[in-house]
Amino acid sequence: EQLASIVNHPDRAKRLKDGNFGVLEKHQSLFLDLLKTDTSVVLGSAGETDEVVTIDVRRQIRWPTSLHGKSGMRVCEFPLS
């Protein structure tokens, strides 16, 4: 809650966007860890989209980390077993 209140302040948010993480004081380490583990997608800046995929599900191939053309979801691998 404390970190959220710091980040939501307009002046502090601007300083964070400018790369000044000192405004976070003792929460700087937590904030940077959250950034490192954040896998959310920002459409338009996250990479190229892979729109054309064959209908044959046995041949559905997408580049790793590419984005689905309509949903914007990132490709990830998972085991079939």
N, C-alpha and C positions, 0 to 999 in steps of 0.2 A: 504494500500500500504506500509506503514511504517513497519507494522508487517511482511508482506511478504518479504520485503528486509532484515529484520533482520534474519528471519528463513532460508532464502535461502543462507546465507553466510556459507561456509563449516565449519569453525571453530566453529561458533555459533551453527550450526545444531548438531555437535558432542557433544557440551556441553549440549544441550537440551536432546539428547538421553541418556546422562549420568545422567540426572535428575537435572541439574543446570539451573533452570528457571530464575535466577538473570540476565542473559544476555538479557532478554526481557525488563528490566527496567519497565517503566510505562505501558507497554503492557502485563505484566504478567497475570493480571486478565482476560483480553480479551482472551488471548491464552488458559488459563485453562478452561474458559467457552466454548470455541469452542471445546476443547477436550472432555468435558463432554457431549456435545450434538451431537458429531460425531457418526453416526451409520453406517459408512462404514464398509465393511467386508474385513478383511485381510485373504485371503484363506490360509489354513494350520495352522492357530492359532486361529480361531474364534469358534471352536467347532466341533462336529461330524456332518457328512452329513447324510441325510435321503434319500437314493436313491430309495428304493423300496416302491412304493405307488400303491395301486390297481387302476384299470382303472375306476371303478365305482365311479363317482364324488360325489355321496351321501355318500360314505365311505372314502373319502380322508382325512386321518388323518396324521398329522405331529406333532412332539413334538414342543412345543413353543420354539422359538429361534433356532431351528435346521436349517441347511442349505440345500438348494436344491442341489442334487448331481451333476447336470450338470451346472446350472447357478451360484451357490454359493449365491443365494439370501436367505435372512433370512425370516423365517416364522413370520408372524404377523397376528393378528386377525382384522377383519373388520365386521361391522354389515351387514346383508343381507337386511334389510329394507331400 
